[in-house]
Amino acid sequence: MQKANISGKVWTFGKDIDTDLIIAARYLNTSVPEELALHVMEDSAPDFVSKLAKGDIIVAGDNFGCGSSREHAPIALKAAGVAAIIAPTFARIFYRNAFNMGLPIFELEQSSEISEGDEVSVDMNAGTITNKTTNKTYKFSPIPEFMQELIDAGGLMNFAQNEIKGK
């Protein structure tokens, strides 16, 4: 199966970005993706959503998505238009929730070498991330095949529906 490439402008965040910073608990009274998208990263970067363009990429430090296990965090990021997240490590529950929601995430030890505003492209087939601004290419940790299938389907629910339909 041919996987899509992802390209976009980079927004950077530090390490230990928890799910409360991604989507604050005060907005958890809804699970409507479009509503959640309005408040992504609001407490750490109040103007983030107004500057974010569909297809942009977040590059962060270690332990992105730590904290509570809420699925709202990857739902909100994806609905806001974030195409992918690159970080050296992810909290395990966020890692799984992101794939379940169809949000591509990539583990890259050298993520700190990518700066805000850089243009990057992810080649899922080659397993590389290229910083188009600096012309540096990095190999990312491979994504397990089943997790790739979840991303290709747009998330676990779509994957399951496709399986039921026999696609």
DSSP file (Angstrom, degrees, kcal/mol; ACC not computed):
  #  RESIDUE AA STRUCTURE BP1 BP2  ACC     N-H-->O    O-->H-N    N-H-->O    O-->H-N    TCO  KAPPA ALPHA  PHI   PSI    X-CA   Y-CA   Z-CA
    1    1 A M              0   0    0      0, 0.0     2,-0.5     0, 0.0   148,-0.0   0.000 360.0 360.0 360.0 127.7    0.0    0.0    0.0
    2    2 A Q        -     0   0    0      1,-0.0     2,-0.3   123,-0.0   122,-0.0  -0.653 360.0-148.3 -78.7 123.5    1.4    3.4   -1.0
    3    3 A K        -     0   0    0     -2,-0.5   122,-0.3     1,-0.1     2,-0.1  -0.654  17.1-109.8 -94.3 150.7    1.4    5.8    1.9
    4    4 A A        -     0   0    0     -2,-0.3   120,-0.6   120,-0.1     2,-0.3  -0.403  23.7-124.6 -76.7 151.8    0.9    9.5    1.5
    5    5 A N  E     -A  123   0A   0    118,-0.2     2,-0.4    -2,-0.1   118,-0.2  -0.685  20.9-147.4 -88.4 151.7    3.6   12.1    2.0
    6    6 A I  E     +A  122   0A   0    116,-2.1   116,-3.7    -2,-0.3     2,-0.4  -0.986  19.2 175.1-122.9 129.3    3.0   14.8    4.5
    7    7 A S  E     +A  121   0A   0     -2,-0.4     2,-0.3   114,-0.3   114,-0.2  -0.990  15.1 125.6-134.0 143.8    4.4   18.3    4.1
    8    8 A G  E     -A  120   0A   0    112,-2.4   112,-2.5    -2,-0.4     2,-0.2  -0.989  54.8 -71.4-177.8 173.8    3.9   21.5    6.1
    9    9 A K  E     -A  119   0A   0     -2,-0.3    48,-3.1   110,-0.2     2,-0.3  -0.569  52.6-118.3 -80.3 144.4    5.1   24.4    8.1
   10   10 A V  E     -d   57   0B   0    108,-2.4   107,-2.6    -2,-0.2     2,-0.4  -0.676  23.4-172.4 -93.7 137.3    6.5   23.7   11.6
   11   11 A W  E     -d   58   0B   0     46,-2.4    48,-2.8    -2,-0.3     2,-0.3  -0.996  21.7-146.5-118.0 129.9    5.2   24.9   14.9
   12   12 A T  E     +d   59   0B   0     -2,-0.4     2,-0.3    46,-0.2    48,-0.2  -0.767  20.2 174.5-106.3 146.0    7.4   24.0   17.9
   13   13 A F        -     0   0    0     46,-2.0    48,-0.4    -2,-0.3     4,-0.1  -0.945  27.6-115.1-138.2 158.3    6.6   23.2   21.5
   14   14 A G        -     0   0    0     -2,-0.3    47,-1.7    46,-0.2     3,-0.4   0.204  45.8 -63.8 -79.4-159.7    8.8   22.1   24.3
   15   15 A K  S    S+     0   0    0      1,-0.2    48,-0.2    45,-0.2    -1,-0.2  -0.442 107.8  28.4 -88.6 164.6    8.9   18.8   26.3
   16   16 A D        +     0   0    0     46,-3.0     2,-0.9     1,-0.2    -1,-0.2   0.837  67.4 174.3  55.8  40.7    6.2   17.4   28.5
   17   17 A I        -     0   0    0     -3,-0.4    48,-2.9    45,-0.4    49,-0.8  -0.684  20.5-155.8 -75.3 109.4    3.3   19.0   26.6
   18   18 A D  B >>  -g   66   0C   0     -2,-0.9     4,-1.7    47,-0.2     3,-1.0  -0.358  28.2-103.7 -90.4 170.4    0.4   17.4   28.5
   19   19 A T  H 3> S+     0   0    0     47,-2.5     4,-2.6     1,-0.3    48,-0.1   0.763 119.4  61.7 -65.6 -24.7   -3.1   16.8   27.3
   20   20 A D  H 34 S+     0   0    0     46,-0.2    -1,-0.3     1,-0.2    23,-0.2   0.830 106.5  46.1 -68.7 -31.1   -4.3   19.7   29.5
   21   21 A L  H <4 S+     0   0    0     -3,-1.0    23,-0.5     2,-0.1    22,-0.4   0.819 112.3  50.8 -77.3 -31.1   -2.1   22.0   27.4
   22   22 A I  H  < S-     0   0    0     -4,-1.7    19,-2.7     1,-0.3    20,-0.4   0.960 137.6  -3.6 -69.8 -51.2   -3.3   20.4   24.2
   23   23 A I  S  < S-     0   0    0     -4,-2.6    -1,-0.3    17,-0.2    -2,-0.1  -0.900  84.8-126.5-144.8 113.5   -7.0   20.8   25.1
   24   24 A A    >   -     0   0    0     15,-0.4     3,-2.2    -2,-0.3     4,-0.1  -0.203  20.1-117.8 -63.2 147.6   -7.9   22.3   28.5
   25   25 A A  G >  S+     0   0    0      1,-0.3     3,-2.0     2,-0.2    -1,-0.1   0.770 108.6  72.4 -56.7 -28.8  -10.2   20.3   30.7
   26   26 A R  G 3  S+     0   0    0      1,-0.3     3,-0.3     2,-0.1    -1,-0.3   0.668  96.9  51.4 -64.8 -13.4  -12.7   23.2   30.7
   27   27 A Y  G X  S+     0   0    0     -3,-2.2     3,-1.0     1,-0.2    -1,-0.3   0.329  79.7  96.2-102.2   6.7  -13.6   22.2   27.0
   28   28 A L  T <   +     0   0    0     -3,-2.0    -1,-0.2     1,-0.3    -2,-0.1   0.356  55.3  91.4 -82.3   9.2  -14.2   18.6   27.7
   29   29 A N  T 3  S+     0   0    0     -3,-0.3     2,-0.3    -4,-0.1    -1,-0.3   0.454  91.9  45.3 -79.9   1.5  -17.9   19.1   27.9
   30   30 A T    <   -     0   0    0     -3,-1.0    42,-0.0     2,-0.1    -3,-0.0  -0.964  54.4-167.7-135.8 155.5  -18.0   18.4   24.2
   31   31 A S        +     0   0    0     -2,-0.3    -3,-0.1    44,-0.0     3,-0.1   0.115  49.4 128.3-123.8  17.7  -16.5   15.8   21.9
   32   32 A V    >>  -     0   0    0      1,-0.2     4,-2.3     2,-0.0     3,-0.8  -0.656  55.5-145.2 -74.6 115.0  -17.4   17.7   18.7
   33   33 A P  H 3> S+     0   0    0      0, 0.0     4,-2.4     0, 0.0    -1,-0.2   0.860  95.5  53.1 -52.7 -42.7  -14.1   17.9   16.8
   34   34 A E  H 3> S+     0   0    0      1,-0.2     4,-0.7     2,-0.2    -2,-0.0   0.847 110.7  47.7 -64.9 -33.7  -14.8   21.3   15.3
   35   35 A E  H X4 S+     0   0    0     -3,-0.8     3,-0.7     2,-0.2     4,-0.3   0.918 112.7  47.8 -71.1 -44.9  -15.6   22.8   18.7
   36   36 A L  H >< S+     0   0    0     -4,-2.3     3,-2.0     1,-0.2     4,-0.2   0.876 102.7  64.2 -62.4 -37.6  -12.4   21.3   20.3
   37   37 A A  H >< S+     0   0    0     -4,-2.4     3,-1.0     1,-0.3    -1,-0.2   0.789  90.8  65.9 -58.9 -29.2  -10.3   22.5   17.4
   38   38 A L  T << S+     0   0    0     -3,-0.7    -1,-0.3    -4,-0.7    -2,-0.2   0.671 107.5  40.0 -66.4 -16.5  -11.1   26.1   18.4
   39   39 A H  T X  S+     0   0    0     -3,-2.0     3,-1.7    -4,-0.3   -15,-0.4   0.222  76.2 143.7-121.8  13.5   -9.1   25.7   21.6
   40   40 A V  T <  S-     0   0    0     -3,-1.0     9,-0.4     1,-0.3   -17,-0.2  -0.348  83.8  -9.0 -60.3 130.0   -6.1   23.6   20.7
   41   41 A M  T >> S+     0   0    0    -19,-2.7     4,-3.1   -20,-0.2     3,-0.9   0.640  89.7 145.4  59.8  18.4   -2.9   24.7   22.6
   42   42 A E  T <4  +     0   0    0     -3,-1.7    -2,-0.1   -20,-0.4    -1,-0.1   0.838  66.7  47.5 -56.2 -39.9   -4.9   27.7   23.9
   43   43 A D  T 34 S+     0   0    0    -22,-0.4    -1,-0.3    -4,-0.3   -21,-0.1   0.680 121.3  35.1 -81.3 -16.5   -3.2   27.7   27.4
   44   44 A S  T <4 S+     0   0    0     -3,-0.9    -2,-0.2   -23,-0.5    -1,-0.2   0.705 138.0  14.0-105.1 -26.3    0.4   27.4   26.0
   45   45 A A    ><  -     0   0    0     -4,-3.1     3,-2.5   -24,-0.2     4,-0.3  -0.652  68.0-169.9-148.3  84.6    0.1   29.4   22.8
   46   46 A P  T 3  S+     0   0    0      0, 0.0     3,-0.2     0, 0.0     4,-0.2   0.740  87.6  43.0 -53.7 -29.7   -3.2   31.5   22.8
   47   47 A D  T 3> S+     0   0    0      1,-0.2     4,-1.3     2,-0.1     5,-0.2   0.306  82.9 105.6 -99.3  10.1   -2.9   32.6   19.2
   48   48 A F  H X> S+     0   0    0     -3,-2.5     4,-2.1     1,-0.2     3,-0.7   0.923  78.4  48.5 -56.0 -51.0   -1.9   29.1   17.9
   49   49 A V  H 34 S+     0   0    0     -9,-0.4    -1,-0.2    -4,-0.3    -2,-0.1   0.864 109.4  52.9 -62.5 -36.5   -5.2   28.2   16.3
   50   50 A S  H 34 S+     0   0    0      1,-0.2    -1,-0.3    -4,-0.2    -2,-0.2   0.770 116.7  38.9 -71.7 -23.4   -5.5   31.6   14.5
   51   51 A K  H << S+     0   0    0     -4,-1.3    -2,-0.2    -3,-0.7    -1,-0.2   0.686  93.1 103.7 -95.8 -22.2   -2.0   31.2   12.9
   52   52 A L     <  -     0   0    0     -4,-2.1     2,-0.4    -5,-0.2    30,-0.0  -0.372  55.6-157.0 -65.9 134.1   -2.3   27.4   12.2
   53   53 A A    >   -     0   0    0    -44,-0.1     3,-2.3    -2,-0.1   -44,-0.1  -0.885  33.9 -92.4-108.7 145.8   -2.9   26.4    8.6
   54   54 A K  T 3  S+     0   0    0     -2,-0.4    28,-0.2     1,-0.3    27,-0.1  -0.341 115.7  29.1 -55.2 128.9   -4.4   23.1    7.6
   55   55 A G  T 3  S+     0   0    0     26,-3.3    -1,-0.3     1,-0.3    27,-0.2   0.343  86.1 139.2  99.4  -5.3   -1.5   20.7    7.0
   56   56 A D    <   -     0   0    0     -3,-2.3    27,-3.1    25,-0.3    28,-0.7  -0.280  44.0-134.5 -68.6 161.5    0.9   22.3    9.4
   57   57 A I  E     -de  10  84B   0    -48,-3.1   -46,-2.4    25,-0.2     2,-0.5  -0.945   2.4-139.8-124.2 136.6    3.1   20.1   11.6
   58   58 A I  E     -de  11  85B   0     26,-2.2    28,-2.8    -2,-0.4     2,-0.5  -0.828  14.4-168.9 -94.1 132.5    3.9   20.2   15.3
   59   59 A V  E     +de  12  86B   0    -48,-2.8   -46,-2.0    -2,-0.5     2,-0.2  -0.993  20.6 165.3-119.1 126.0    7.5   19.4   16.3
   60   60 A A        -     0   0    0     26,-2.8   -46,-0.2    -2,-0.5   -45,-0.2  -0.752  32.8-102.0-134.2 176.1    7.9   19.0   20.1
   61   61 A G        -     0   0    0    -47,-1.7     3,-0.5   -48,-0.4    28,-0.3  -0.104  64.2 -43.1 -86.8-169.0   10.3   17.7   22.8
   62   62 A D  S    S+     0   0    0      1,-0.2   -46,-3.0    26,-0.1   -45,-0.4  -0.105 115.9  21.3 -56.7 151.2   10.1   14.5   24.7
   63   63 A N  S >  S-     0   0    0    -48,-0.2     3,-1.2     1,-0.2    27,-0.3   0.797  73.5-175.8  66.8  36.4    7.0   13.1   26.2
   64   64 A F  B 3   +h   90   0D   0     25,-1.9    27,-2.5    -3,-0.5    -1,-0.2  -0.427  68.5  23.2 -64.0 135.5    4.4   14.8   24.0
   65   65 A G  T 3  S+     0   0    0    -48,-2.9    -1,-0.2    25,-0.2   -47,-0.2   0.670  84.2 153.9  84.6  18.5    0.8   14.1   25.2
   66   66 A C  B <   +g   18   0C   0     -3,-1.2   -47,-2.5   -49,-0.8     2,-0.4  -0.160  37.5  51.3 -69.4 174.1    1.6   13.1   28.7
   67   67 A G  S    S+     0   0    0    -49,-0.2    27,-0.1   -48,-0.1   -50,-0.0  -0.785  98.3  14.7 101.6-142.2   -1.0   13.5   31.4
   68   68 A S  S    S-     0   0    0     -2,-0.4   -49,-0.2     1,-0.1    26,-0.0  -0.160  70.3-119.3 -71.9 166.3   -4.6   12.2   31.2
   69   69 A S        +     0   0    0     24,-0.0    -1,-0.1     4,-0.0    -2,-0.0   0.173  56.0 150.7 -92.3  18.8   -5.6    9.6   28.7
   70   70 A R    >   -     0   0    0      1,-0.2     3,-0.7     2,-0.1    27,-0.0  -0.243  41.8-152.6 -60.7 133.8   -8.3   11.8   27.0
   71   71 A E  T 3> S+     0   0    0      1,-0.2     4,-1.7     2,-0.1     5,-0.2   0.616  85.5  84.2 -75.8 -13.6   -8.9   11.1   23.4
   72   72 A H  H 3> S+     0   0    0      1,-0.2     4,-3.0     2,-0.2     5,-0.2   0.830  79.1  65.7 -58.6 -32.4  -10.0   14.7   23.0
   73   73 A A  H <> S+     0   0    0     -3,-0.7     4,-2.2     1,-0.2    -1,-0.2   0.962 107.3  35.0 -61.7 -56.9   -6.3   15.7   22.5
   74   74 A P  H  > S+     0   0    0      0, 0.0     4,-2.4     0, 0.0     5,-0.2   0.855 117.4  55.7 -67.3 -30.2   -5.6   14.0   19.2
   75   75 A I  H  X S+     0   0    0     -4,-1.7     4,-2.6     2,-0.2    -2,-0.2   0.946 110.1  45.3 -62.2 -47.0   -9.2   14.7   18.0
   76   76 A A  H  X S+     0   0    0     -4,-3.0     4,-1.9     2,-0.2     6,-0.2   0.908 113.3  49.6 -64.2 -43.5   -8.7   18.4   18.6
   77   77 A L  H  X>S+     0   0    0     -4,-2.2     5,-2.1    -5,-0.2     4,-0.6   0.939 114.2  44.5 -61.1 -47.7   -5.3   18.5   17.0
   78   78 A K  H ><5S+     0   0    0     -4,-2.4     3,-1.1     1,-0.2    -2,-0.2   0.920 113.2  50.4 -64.3 -44.2   -6.5   16.7   13.9
   79   79 A A  H 3<5S+     0   0    0     -4,-2.6    -1,-0.2     1,-0.3    -2,-0.2   0.811 104.8  58.5 -64.9 -29.9   -9.7   18.7   13.6
   80   80 A A  H 3<5S-     0   0    0     -4,-1.9    -1,-0.3    -5,-0.2    -2,-0.2   0.661 125.8-101.0 -73.7 -15.4   -7.6   22.0   13.9
   81   81 A G  T <<5 +     0   0    0     -3,-1.1   -26,-3.3    -4,-0.6   -25,-0.3   0.460  66.8 154.2 110.0   3.1   -5.7   20.9   10.8
   82   82 A V      < -     0   0    0     -5,-2.1    -1,-0.3    -6,-0.2   -25,-0.2  -0.511  25.7-165.2 -65.1 124.1   -2.5   19.6   12.3
   83   83 A A        -     0   0    0    -27,-3.1     2,-0.3    -2,-0.3   -26,-0.2   0.785  61.8 -17.8 -84.1 -28.7   -1.2   17.1    9.7
   84   84 A A  E     -e   57   0B   0    -28,-0.7   -26,-2.2    19,-0.1     2,-0.4  -0.981  53.9-131.3-168.3 163.3    1.3   15.3   12.0
   85   85 A I  E     -ef  58 105B   0     19,-1.6    21,-2.7    -2,-0.3     2,-0.4  -0.997  15.9-165.1-128.8 135.5    3.4   15.5   15.2
   86   86 A I  E     +ef  59 106B   0    -28,-2.8   -26,-2.8    -2,-0.4    21,-0.2  -0.981  24.6 141.9-121.0 128.4    7.1   14.9   15.4
   87   87 A A  E     - f   0 107B   0     19,-2.2    21,-1.9    -2,-0.4   -26,-0.2  -0.977  57.6-114.0-157.2 159.0    8.8   14.4   18.8
   88   88 A P  S    S+     0   0    0      0, 0.0     2,-0.3     0, 0.0    21,-0.2   0.901 100.3   3.2 -64.9 -38.6   11.5   12.2   20.2
   89   89 A T        -     0   0    0    -28,-0.3   -25,-1.9    19,-0.1     2,-0.3  -0.984  63.7-154.8-146.0 155.3    9.0   10.4   22.5
   90   90 A F  B     -h   64   0D   0     -2,-0.3   -25,-0.2   -27,-0.3     2,-0.1  -0.949  36.2 -98.7-126.1 148.0    5.3   10.4   23.1
   91   91 A A     >  -     0   0    0    -27,-2.5     4,-2.7    -2,-0.3     5,-0.2  -0.475  41.1-122.7 -59.7 138.1    3.3    9.4   26.2
   92   92 A R  H  > S+     0   0    0      1,-0.2     4,-2.1     2,-0.2     5,-0.2   0.871 108.6  48.7 -58.6 -41.9    2.2    5.8   25.4
   93   93 A I  H  > S+     0   0    0      1,-0.2     4,-2.5     2,-0.2    -1,-0.2   0.889 113.2  48.0 -69.0 -35.9   -1.6    6.5   25.8
   94   94 A F  H  > S+     0   0    0    -29,-0.2     4,-3.1     2,-0.2     5,-0.2   0.912 108.0  56.8 -65.8 -41.4   -1.3    9.5   23.6
   95   95 A Y  H  X S+     0   0    0     -4,-2.7     4,-1.7     1,-0.2    -2,-0.2   0.938 112.8  39.7 -53.5 -50.4    0.6    7.5   21.1
   96   96 A R  H  X S+     0   0    0     -4,-2.1     4,-2.6     1,-0.2    -1,-0.2   0.912 114.8  51.9 -69.3 -42.5   -2.1    4.9   20.8
   97   97 A N  H  X S+     0   0    0     -4,-2.5     4,-1.8     1,-0.2    -2,-0.2   0.888 106.7  55.0 -61.3 -38.9   -4.9    7.5   20.9
   98   98 A A  H  X>S+     0   0    0     -4,-3.1     5,-3.1     1,-0.2     4,-0.6   0.943 111.4  43.2 -60.6 -48.0   -3.3    9.4   18.1
   99   99 A F  H ><5S+     0   0    0     -4,-1.7     3,-1.0     1,-0.2    -1,-0.2   0.904 111.0  55.4 -64.8 -40.3   -3.3    6.4   15.8
  100  100 A N  H 3<5S+     0   0    0     -4,-2.6    56,-2.9     1,-0.3    57,-0.6   0.820 112.1  44.0 -61.0 -29.9   -6.8    5.4   16.9
  101  101 A M  H 3<5S-     0   0    0     -4,-1.8    -1,-0.3    54,-0.2    -2,-0.2   0.477 119.2-110.7 -93.1  -4.2   -7.9    8.9   15.8
  102  102 A G  T <<5 +     0   0    0     -3,-1.0    -3,-0.2    -4,-0.6    -2,-0.1   0.735  69.0 142.8  82.7  23.2   -5.9    8.8   12.5
  103  103 A L      < -     0   0    0     -5,-3.1    -1,-0.2    -6,-0.2     2,-0.2  -0.873  48.0-133.0 -98.2 113.0   -3.4   11.5   13.6
  104  104 A P        -     0   0    0      0, 0.0   -19,-1.6     0, 0.0     2,-0.4  -0.441  27.5-179.2 -68.8 132.1    0.1   10.6   12.2
  105  105 A I  E     -f   85   0B   0    -21,-0.2     2,-0.4    -2,-0.2   -19,-0.2  -0.982   8.5-160.8-131.3 146.1    2.9   10.9   14.8
  106  106 A F  E     -f   86   0B   0    -21,-2.7   -19,-2.2    -2,-0.4     2,-0.7  -0.988  14.4-138.2-133.5 130.2    6.6   10.2   14.2
  107  107 A E  E     +f   87   0B   0     -2,-0.4    34,-2.2    34,-0.4     2,-0.4  -0.781  31.4 167.1 -89.2 118.5    9.3    9.5   16.8
  108  108 A L    >   -     0   0    0    -21,-1.9     3,-1.5    -2,-0.7   -19,-0.1  -0.950  27.8-158.5-137.3 112.7   12.5   11.4   15.8
  109  109 A E  T 3  S+     0   0    0     -2,-0.4     3,-0.5     1,-0.3    -1,-0.1   0.836  94.1  53.4 -58.5 -35.4   15.4   11.8   18.2
  110  110 A Q  T >   +     0   0    0      1,-0.2     3,-2.3     2,-0.1    -1,-0.3   0.083  67.5 122.9 -90.8  24.5   16.7   14.9   16.4
  111  111 A S  G X   +     0   0    0     -3,-1.5     3,-1.9     1,-0.3    -1,-0.2   0.789  64.0  68.9 -58.7 -26.8   13.5   16.8   16.5
  112  112 A S  G 3  S+     0   0    0     -3,-0.5    -1,-0.3     1,-0.3    -2,-0.1   0.654  87.4  67.5 -67.3 -13.6   15.2   19.7   18.3
  113  113 A E  G <  S+     0   0    0     -3,-2.3     2,-0.5     2,-0.1    -1,-0.3   0.532  85.8  83.8 -81.3  -6.0   17.2   20.4   15.1
  114  114 A I  S <  S-     0   0    0     -3,-1.9     2,-0.2    -4,-0.2     3,-0.0  -0.860  71.1-152.9-101.6 130.1   13.9   21.5   13.4
  115  115 A S    >   -     0   0    0     -2,-0.5     3,-2.0     1,-0.1  -105,-0.2  -0.660  26.8 -88.9-105.2 155.9   12.9   25.1   14.0
  116  116 A E  T 3  S+     0   0    0      1,-0.3  -105,-0.2    -2,-0.2    -1,-0.1  -0.364 114.9  26.4 -59.0 136.0    9.6   26.9   14.1
  117  117 A G  T 3  S+     0   0    0   -107,-2.6    -1,-0.3     1,-0.4  -106,-0.1   0.165  89.8 130.1  93.7 -17.8    8.7   28.1   10.6
  118  118 A D    <   -     0   0    0     -3,-2.0  -108,-2.4  -109,-0.1     2,-0.5  -0.283  58.4-126.6 -62.7 155.2   10.8   25.5    8.8
  119  119 A E  E     -A    9   0A   0   -110,-0.2    13,-2.2    -3,-0.1    14,-1.0  -0.929  33.9-179.5-102.8 126.3    9.1   23.5    6.1
  120  120 A V  E     -AB   8 131A   0   -112,-2.5  -112,-2.4    -2,-0.5     2,-0.4  -0.891  15.3-158.3-124.6 157.0    9.3   19.7    6.5
  121  121 A S  E     -AB   7 130A   0      9,-2.3     9,-3.2    -2,-0.3     2,-0.5  -1.000   6.8-150.9-134.9 139.4    8.1   16.8    4.6
  122  122 A V  E     -AB   6 129A   0   -116,-3.7  -116,-2.1    -2,-0.4     2,-0.8  -0.938   2.5-163.2-110.8 122.6    7.5   13.2    5.8
  123  123 A D  E  >> -AB   5 128A   0      5,-3.0     4,-1.8    -2,-0.5     5,-1.8  -0.884   4.7-173.0-104.7 101.0    8.0   10.3    3.4
  124  124 A M  T  45S+     0   0    0     -2,-0.8    19,-0.2  -120,-0.6    -1,-0.2   0.813  82.6  53.4 -66.9 -29.9    6.2    7.4    5.1
  125  125 A N  T  45S+     0   0    0   -122,-0.3    -1,-0.2     1,-0.2  -121,-0.0   0.918 116.9  36.2 -70.0 -43.1    7.4    4.9    2.5
  126  126 A A  T  45S-     0   0    0      2,-0.1    -2,-0.2    13,-0.0    -1,-0.2   0.661 105.2-127.4 -83.0 -16.6   11.1    5.9    2.9
  127  127 A G  T  <5 +     0   0    0     -4,-1.8    13,-1.9     1,-0.3     2,-0.3   0.870  64.5 130.4  71.7  36.5   10.8    6.4    6.6
  128  128 A T  E   < -BC 123 139A   0     -5,-1.8    -5,-3.0    11,-0.2     2,-0.5  -0.915  49.2-156.2-128.0 152.0   12.3    9.9    6.3
  129  129 A I  E     -BC 122 138A   0      9,-2.7     9,-2.9    -2,-0.3     2,-0.5  -0.996  18.1-162.3-120.1 124.5   11.7   13.4    7.5
  130  130 A T  E     -BC 121 137A   0     -9,-3.2    -9,-2.3    -2,-0.5     2,-1.0  -0.937  14.3-146.9-112.8 125.6   13.3   16.1    5.4
  131  131 A N  E  >> -BC 120 136A   0      5,-3.2     4,-1.9    -2,-0.5     5,-0.9  -0.803  13.3-167.9 -85.0 104.6   13.7   19.7    6.6
  132  132 A K  T  45S+     0   0    0    -13,-2.2    -1,-0.2    -2,-1.0   -12,-0.2   0.760  83.1  59.0 -67.3 -24.7   13.3   21.5    3.3
  133  133 A T  T  45S+     0   0    0    -14,-1.0    -1,-0.2     1,-0.2   -13,-0.1   0.886 121.8  22.1 -71.5 -39.8   14.5   24.7    4.9
  134  134 A T  T  45S-     0   0    0     -3,-0.3    -2,-0.2   -15,-0.2    -1,-0.2   0.490  99.5-126.2-105.8  -6.2   17.9   23.2    5.9
  135  135 A N  T  <5 +     0   0    0     -4,-1.9     2,-0.4     1,-0.2    -3,-0.2   0.766  61.8 141.2  62.6  27.5   18.1   20.4    3.4
  136  136 A K  E   < -C  131   0A   0     -5,-0.9    -5,-3.2     2,-0.0     2,-0.4  -0.833  36.5-157.5 -99.7 140.2   18.7   17.8    6.2
  137  137 A T  E     -C  130   0A   0     -2,-0.4     2,-0.3    -7,-0.2    -7,-0.2  -0.949   8.2-170.1-118.9 138.5   17.0   14.4    6.1
  138  138 A Y  E     -C  129   0A   0     -9,-2.9    -9,-2.7    -2,-0.4     2,-0.5  -0.924  20.7-129.2-125.9 148.0   16.4   12.2    9.1
  139  139 A K  E     -C  128   0A   0     -2,-0.3     2,-0.3   -11,-0.2   -11,-0.2  -0.840  27.7-152.8 -92.5 132.4   15.3    8.6    9.5
  140  140 A F        -     0   0    0    -13,-1.9   -32,-0.2    -2,-0.5     3,-0.1  -0.712  30.9 -85.6-104.0 160.0   12.4    8.2   11.9
  141  141 A S        -     0   0    0    -34,-2.2   -34,-0.4    -2,-0.3    -1,-0.1  -0.396  58.4-103.0 -59.7 131.2   11.5    5.2   14.0
  142  142 A P        -     0   0    0      0, 0.0    -1,-0.1     0, 0.0   -18,-0.0  -0.225  27.5-129.5 -61.9 145.8    9.4    2.8   11.9
  143  143 A I        -     0   0    0    -19,-0.2     5,-0.1    -3,-0.1   -37,-0.0  -0.828  31.4-107.0 -93.9 129.3    5.6    2.8   12.4
  144  144 A P     >  -     0   0    0      0, 0.0     4,-2.0     0, 0.0     3,-0.5  -0.237  29.5-115.6 -55.8 145.1    4.2   -0.8   12.9
  145  145 A E  H  > S+     0   0    0      1,-0.3     4,-2.1     2,-0.2     5,-0.1   0.867 114.3  51.8 -52.8 -45.1    2.3   -1.9    9.8
  146  146 A F  H  > S+     0   0    0      1,-0.2     4,-1.8     2,-0.2    -1,-0.3   0.897 108.9  51.2 -62.9 -38.2   -1.1   -2.1   11.7
  147  147 A M  H  > S+     0   0    0     -3,-0.5     4,-2.0     1,-0.2    -1,-0.2   0.874 107.9  53.2 -65.6 -36.3   -0.6    1.4   12.9
  148  148 A Q  H  X S+     0   0    0     -4,-2.0     4,-2.8     1,-0.2    -1,-0.2   0.888 106.1  53.4 -63.3 -38.5    0.1    2.5    9.4
  149  149 A E  H  X S+     0   0    0     -4,-2.1     4,-1.9     2,-0.2    -2,-0.2   0.877 106.3  52.6 -64.3 -36.9   -3.2    0.9    8.3
  150  150 A L  H  X>S+     0   0    0     -4,-1.8     5,-2.8     2,-0.2     4,-0.8   0.920 111.2  46.4 -63.6 -43.5   -5.0    2.9   11.0
  151  151 A I  H ><5S+     0   0    0     -4,-2.0     3,-1.0     1,-0.2    -2,-0.2   0.939 111.1  51.8 -63.1 -47.4   -3.6    6.1    9.7
  152  152 A D  H 3<5S+     0   0    0     -4,-2.8    -1,-0.2     1,-0.3    -2,-0.2   0.849 111.6  47.6 -58.4 -35.3   -4.4    5.2    6.1
  153  153 A A  H 3<5S-     0   0    0     -4,-1.9    -1,-0.3    -5,-0.2    -2,-0.2   0.630 118.3-111.0 -81.3 -13.9   -8.0    4.5    7.1
  154  154 A G  T <<5S-     0   0    0     -3,-1.0    -3,-0.2    -4,-0.8     2,-0.2   0.621  77.9 -32.6  91.0  14.2   -8.3    7.8    9.0
  155  155 A G  S  ><S-     0   0    0     -5,-2.8     4,-2.3    -6,-0.2   -54,-0.2  -0.576  81.2 -65.2 126.8 171.6   -8.5    6.1   12.4
  156  156 A L  H  > S+     0   0    0    -56,-2.9     4,-2.9     1,-0.2     5,-0.2   0.879 125.1  52.8 -63.3 -42.6   -9.7    3.0   14.2
  157  157 A M  H  > S+     0   0    0    -57,-0.6     4,-2.4     1,-0.2    -1,-0.2   0.928 112.6  44.6 -63.2 -44.3  -13.4    3.5   13.7
  158  158 A N  H  > S+     0   0    0      2,-0.2     4,-2.4     1,-0.2    -1,-0.2   0.897 112.7  52.7 -64.8 -39.5  -12.9    4.0    9.9
  159  159 A F  H  X S+     0   0    0     -4,-2.3     4,-2.3     2,-0.2    -2,-0.2   0.937 110.9  46.8 -59.8 -47.2  -10.6    0.9    9.8
  160  160 A A  H  X S+     0   0    0     -4,-2.9     4,-2.4     1,-0.2    -2,-0.2   0.905 111.5  50.7 -63.9 -42.1  -13.2   -1.2   11.6
  161  161 A Q  H  X S+     0   0    0     -4,-2.4     4,-2.1     1,-0.2    -1,-0.2   0.901 110.4  49.9 -62.4 -40.2  -16.0    0.0    9.3
  162  162 A N  H  X>S+     0   0    0     -4,-2.4     5,-2.8     2,-0.2     4,-0.7   0.893 110.1  50.9 -64.0 -39.8  -13.9   -0.8    6.3
  163  163 A E  H ><5S+     0   0    0     -4,-2.3     3,-0.6     3,-0.2    -2,-0.2   0.910 109.8  49.7 -64.3 -41.6  -13.2   -4.3    7.7
  164  164 A I  H 3<5S+     0   0    0     -4,-2.4    -1,-0.2     1,-0.2    -2,-0.2   0.894 111.5  48.8 -63.8 -39.4  -16.9   -4.9    8.3
  165  165 A K  H 3<5S-     0   0    0     -4,-2.1    -1,-0.2    -5,-0.2    -2,-0.2   0.590 115.7-118.5 -77.0  -9.8  -17.6   -3.8    4.7
  166  166 A G  T <<5       0   0    0     -4,-0.7    -3,-0.2    -3,-0.6    -2,-0.1   0.766 360.0 360.0  79.9  26.7  -14.9   -6.1    3.4
  167  167 A K      <       0   0    0     -5,-2.8    -4,-0.2    -6,-0.1    -5,-0.1   0.463 360.0 360.0 -82.2 360.0  -12.7   -3.4    1.9
